[in-house]
Amino acid sequence: MSEAEEFEADLPEQIAVRLAKREQILESGEAYPVSLPISHTIAEVKAKYPNLEADVATGESVGIAGRIMFLRNTGKLCFAALQAGDGERIQAMISLDKVGEERLDQWKSWVDLGDHIFVAGEVISSKRGELSILADNWQMAAKTIRPLPNLHNELGEEFRVRHRYIDLIVRDRAREVVQIRAQVMKSLRNTFDQERFTEVETPMLQTIHGGASARPFKTHSNAFDTELFLRIAPELFLKRAVVGGIDRVFEINRNFRNEGADRTHSPEFAMLEAYQAYGDYNSIADLTQRLIQNAAQDVFGTQVVKFEDGTENDLSGNWPRISMFESLSEASGVLVTPETDIEILKKLAKSVDIEIDHPLHGKYVEELWEHFVKAKLEKPTFVIDFPVDTSPLTRNHRSKEGVVEKWDLYIRGYEQATGYSELVDPVIQRERFIEQVTLAAAGDPEAMKLDEEFLKALEFGMPPSGGMGMGIDRLLMSLTGLGIRETIMFPLVK
């Protein structure tokens, strides 16, 4: 029986008991009040009285609310630990002499772990020195019908992912990751603001999917009676913005790719894309490094981030840039260039048991590179100069035949971001799209479609530009050491 099944197995009886309590509270008229006279947060009270000595009364009365995470009922005095949404806790004390016999009995009868409770009373320290609220009165803020899991047991990842709301209640780290993500987003936007970039939003629903090689999700518009696609990338619309004169533009939003899911992939994910007129793949790599290093510095106060398992991810310094072809040649012991015959690549693939069934020369190069080099890249590394035939939106290299000015950034062995010197020649771009159409006709489900509206925009003139895309969820992985499902608050699960 799984952890989730065990949790559900005991629910019917407990739910019935709590529903009966709810009926009693409803009769009293206070089960789910619209508002409560809250005067302070738990954090504010703790900040004001950080070091009270034991058994001290402050004389200040406050009204606070929180979820009960610990409950102990004795004869004339009951104790509860109240937790706010930020995880801050404070003790509430419900005593006979303060609230009276009827309200004390109701507390003992009605209140369970997980309930939201309001208490009003004096701020004191207990005889053990614990900061507390000695309640003059209390009120049920929200009665919980389903009990929390055993708080002494570690929640497994599968349970946490499927019940993230419970995870956020009971586990400090879950709340920390939400806050880290919010701070990272703030840092990214601050860096873009310093670099004079403009944030925009582009369509999620598109008549033609493009901007990446990926399978799209399909849907149908009743209003327009047409097939639509959830976007796989915002690239082609952001380039339209550059054509229109927004020289430095970025977007942070959702992408959707109808592909596999694993520790580094999710069908729905957050993506950052940015385009800089009169930049190239070198300048956009510099910007990407600044974005990540600033995020680490702003959130953690260091560019050497530490993970829960004690390992470190050193994001400091200038990150090396290595050639895909040269690094593959060195690692494999076989000289691989853009001119290497595809039969040689097939033979090399077979020798290491890699199955590649694809007509493109560049596909063999990239697959072989992943086998021989990828896993060895622990430190942040820009892998530069990719094959032409696998990079249809990228400018040819200014001095090297057969490659394009593209990089992929790898951190801890997985791809973090990609960047280009953008292809802005509409004639060559049309030729590249036609090649993609040929691949699609041959059965490639990830090939791009010919986008006439985008080509028309390019024909109005796009300045030389650098562009990049970076997965936000993977950035959180680089900063926390967590898997992708832990960095997304509510990931898609089957």
N, C-alpha and C positions, 0 to 999 in steps of 0.2 A: 504494500500500500504506500502510495507516495505521500510526501509531507502535506501536500494540499488535501489529499483524500482523508488523511488522518485528522486534519484540522476540521474538515467538514463533517466527519462521522459523528462527533459529539454535539453537533449544533442543535438538532431539533429540540431536545429537552431544555437546553440552556436558553434558546430563543423563546420557547413557550413561557419560561419563568420570567424572562425580561418583558415580554409582551404583557404579562399579567401585571407587572410592576408599572408598566406604562399606563395601563388602564387606571390604576389607582392614582397615579400622578395627574393624569388628565382630569380626573374627577376633582382634584384639588385646584385645577386651573393653571398649573405652572410647568407643564411638560416641555413645551417648546416656545419659550417667550420670544417676542419679536425683538426686544432690546433689553439691555441690562445696564444698571448705573455703574459702569466700569470707570474708575478714576485713574488707574495706573496699569501698566504692563508689569509682568513679573520681572522682566529685565530692569525696568526703572526702579522697582523696589530694591532689588539686589544691588543695583549700582549706588543707591543712596545709603544703604546700610551694609557695606561690605565686610565689616569686622566687628559686629556686635559681640560683647562678652556674653557669657551664658546667663540666662535668667534675667533678661533686661526688658523692660517695657518702654517703648519709644514715646508713647502718647499720641502717635499719629495713626489715624484710621484711613484705610484705603479699601477700594473695591476692585477685586481682580477676578479673572476667570481663567480656567485651564482644564485640560483633560486629566482625569485621575489615572495615574500610572502606578500608584501604590496605595493600598488601603488596609488600615488596621483599626478594628473596632474593639474597644474595651468597655468597661462598665459605664463610667461617667465621662470618658474622654475618648474621642475618635481622632485618628490621624489619617491624612491623605497627602500624597505628593501630587501637586498640580503642575502640568506641563503645558507651556505655551507652544505655539506653532514653530517658534525658532528653537525649541528644545530646552529653553530655560525652565527650571523647576523651582518650586517653593513649597514649603509644608503648610498645610491648612490644619488647624486644630478646632474641632467641634466639641464644645464642653457643655455639660448639663447646666451649669450655673449661668452660662452666657445665652444659650438658645432656648432653654426650657426643655421639659421632658418630652412634649409632643414632637417638637422638631428634631430632637436627638433620636427618638424612636423612628421617625420617618427617614432620617439619614441612614440608620442601620437597616431599615427595611427596603428602601428604594435605591440606594446608591450602589453602583457596581464599578469595577475597573473598566476604564474606557469612557465613562460618562463625562460630559462637559459640565462643570460646576462653577457657579459664581459664589464667592464668599466676600463678605464685608466685615471688617473688624480691625483691631489694633495690630500694628507691626510689633512683634516681640522676638526675643530669642528664647528657645526652649531651655530646659534645665541642662540639656546636652549641648547647648550652644548653637542649635540649628535655627536659622532665620525662618520665621513662621508668621502666619496670620491667625490670630486668635479671633475666631468668627463671632460676631454678634448675631449674624443671620447668614443663611445660605439659600441658594435657589438652584434648581435643576436648569441648566442652560440647554442641554440636549441629551435625551436618554438614548443610549446606544442599545440596539437590539441584538447585534452580533457581538460576541465577546472577542477580545484580542487574543492572539495566540500566546502560548506560554512565554513570558518575557525572559525566562532564564535560558531558553533554547535558542541556538543560532539559526537564523532563517537561511535556507538554501537559496541559491541564485534563482532557480526556476520559480520558487514560491515568491521571492521578492519581485521578480519581473511581472508575474501575473497579478500580484496584489500590491502594486507599488504604493497605494494609499496606506496600507498597513505598514509597509517598509518605512515610509516617511514618518509614521507615528512612533515606531519602536526603535528605529536605528539611527543613531546620530550621523553616521557616515552618509546615509542616504540623503539627509537634509543638507549636509555639507556639500555634496556633489551638486545639488541644485543651486546652492549659493555660489559655488565655484564657477559653474556654467554662466550664471548671470554676471558675475564679475569679469569673466573672460570676454563675454559679449560687449560689456561696457568698455573694456580695454581696447578691443578691436576697433570699435567705433571712435574712441578717442584718438587712436593712431591715425585712422583714416581722416579724421577732422584736422589733425596736425598736418597731414599731407595734402590737404585741400581737396579731398574727394567728396563727391555728392552721393548720398544713398538714395536709391530708387527701388521701385517694385515693378516687376514685369509679369506677364501672364503665367498662371499655373496651367490653364487649359489652352492647348495649342492645336491648330489645325494640322500642322506639320511638326513632328518631333525632330529636334536637332540639337547640335551643340556638343554631342558626345556620341560614342559608339555603345549603345545599350538598348535593351528591349524595353519598350514603353508599356505602360498600362493604358488600355483603351476604354473609352466611354462614349456615350451618345448624347447629343444635345437635342432635346425635343423641340426647343424653340427654333433652332436653326436646321433641324432635321439633317444633321451631319455628324460624322465620326470625329471625335476629339481625342486628344492624348494628354495625359498628365505629363508635365514636362520632365524631361530627363536632365535638362540644364537650361539656365537662363541666357546662355552665351550669345545666341544670335540676336536677341532683343537688346542686350546690353551693348553690342556692337552697333546696332541701329542708333542707340543713344549717343555713342561717340561720333557717328556720322552726323548726327544732329547738332553737335557742338558741345556736348557734355564731356569735356576732355578727360576728366578723372571721375570714374563712376564705379560704384560697387553695390552689391545686393547680398543680403543674408536672408535666406528663405529655404523652403522645402523643395527637394527633388524627389522623384519617384522612378524607380527602375525595377522592372518586372523580372528580377533575377534571383540568385541564391541569397541565403542569409547565413552568416556565420559570425565568428568573433569580431570580424572587422567590416562586415557588410550588413546593411539593413535595407529592405525595400523602400522605406521612406527615411530620408535623412536630411539633416540641415547642411546647406552648402553656402560657402562664401565665394563669390566671383567678383573680380575687379579688373578694370581696363584703364590703361594710362596712355593717352595720346602722346606721341613723340618719346615713348619708352620702348624697350625691347625686352628679350627674355633675361638679360642681365639685370636691368634695373628693376624688373618685376620680381626677380629672385631676391634682390636686396630688400625690397619692400616686404616680401613674405617672411624673410628672416627677422626683420624688425617687428612685424606683427606678432610673431610667436614669442620672441624674446621679451617684448614689452608685456605680453599677456602673462608670462611666467613671473616677470619682475613685479607687475602691478598686483597680482593675486597672491603670490607666495613670498615676495620680497627677495627673490633670488632667481637666477637662471639655471640653477642646478636643483631640480625638483626631486623630492624624495617620495617614494611610494610606500604603501603600507607594509610591503614585505621587506623593507629595508634597502632595496635597490635604489639607484639614482639614475636620473636622466639628465645628462649634462647638455644643456641647450646654449651654452655660452660660446663666445668667440665667433670667428668667421667660419662658416660651414664649407667643407671642401666641395669641389665640382669635378666629377669624373665622367669621362666619355663612356657611353654605353658600349660602343664597339671595342674600344681599347680595354675596358675592364673585363668584357666577355672574353676577349682573346687571351688576356693574362690568366684569367681563372680557369679557362678550359684547356689551355695549351694549344689551341688551334687558332690561327690567324683568321679573324672574321672582319670583313670590310663590307661596305655597301655593294661591292662587285663580286663578293664570294658567291659561287654558283649554289643555287638552292639545293642541288643534289648533295653537296658537301654538308649543308646544314641539316638535311634530312638524315644523312649518315651519322652526324654528330648526335642528333636527337635520339636516334635508334640506339646508339652506343650507351646512352644513359637512361634508356627506357622511358623517354618522353614521347607521348603520342600527340602529334600535331597534324590535323587534317585541315589545311587551309591553303588557298592558292597564293597568298601574299608572302613574299620574301621576308618582309619586315616582321611578320607574325612569328616566323621561326626565330629570328634574331631576338625578339622580345621574350619569347617563351624560354629560349636557351639562357638568356641573361638572368631571368628569374630563377632558373634552376642553379646556375653556377655562382651568382653574385648576390642576389637579393638578401638572402638570410644572413649574410655576413655584415650587412650595413647596420650596425647598432647605433653609431653616432649619426647625427643629422647630416645627410649627404644629398647634394643635388646631382642627379644622374642626367647628363646633358647629351644633346645631339642624337635624335631618334631617327629611325628609318622614315623615308618620305611616304611610302605607301600606306603606313598605318596612322598618319597624322594629316588628315585631309583639310584641316583648318589652319595649318601652320605654315609659316614662310620658309622657303628653302634657305639653307645656311648660306651666309654671305660669302664664305670662302671654301666650304667643303662640299664636294659633289655627293649626291645620294643621301644626304641627311637634312633634317630640318632643325630650326632653332627652337627646340622644345626641351624642357626638363621635367623630371619627376623628382619630388622631394621625398626621401625615405627617412623615417625616424624609427628606430628600434625594429627594423626589418619589415615595415609595411609602409605603403604609399600614403603620404600625408597631404600632398598638394601637387598640382601640375601647372606649368607655365609655358607661354609661347611668346615668340615674336610673331604677331598676328599676320595672317595672310590677308592683305588688303587689295590685291589685284583681282577685280571681278572676273576677268577672263580666265585666269588660272583657277580661281575658285570654282567657276562653272565646270571646268575640265575635271577638277577633283570630285565634284558632286556627281558628274556623269559616271566616273569610275565607281563611285559608291552605289549608284543605281545598278550598274552591271553586277556588282557583288550581291546586291539584294536579290536580283533576278536569279542569281546562281544559288540562292538559298541562305545567304548570310543574314540572320535575324537582327544583327546589331548594326548593319550598314545604315548610313544616313540617307534621307530622302533629298531630292532636289528642291530647294526652297527658292522659288522665283522672287518672292517679296524681299527676302534677304539679299539676293543678288542685285535686285533693283536698288536697294539702299546702298550697297557697295559702289554701284555705278555713279552715285552722287559724290563719291570721294570719301574714303576713310583715311585719316592720317596714319603714318606708321605708328604702331602701338604695341605695347606689351600687355599681356593678359594672364590672369591666374585664376585657378579654382582650388579651394581648400575645404575639405570636409570638417565641419564644426565638431561633429561627434568624434571623429578621429583625433582632432586637436585635443579634446578632453581626454582621450585615451593617452595621448603623449604627456599630458600634464598630471594625470592621476594614476596611470598604470592599470586602469580598469578596462574591461571588455566593452564593446559598443553598446550592448543592451543595458549596461549599468550607467552609461553616460546619457542615455535617452530616458526621459522621465517615464514615458509610457510607450515602450517599443511595441511593435506589432508582434503578436504571438499567435500561434495556431490554436 
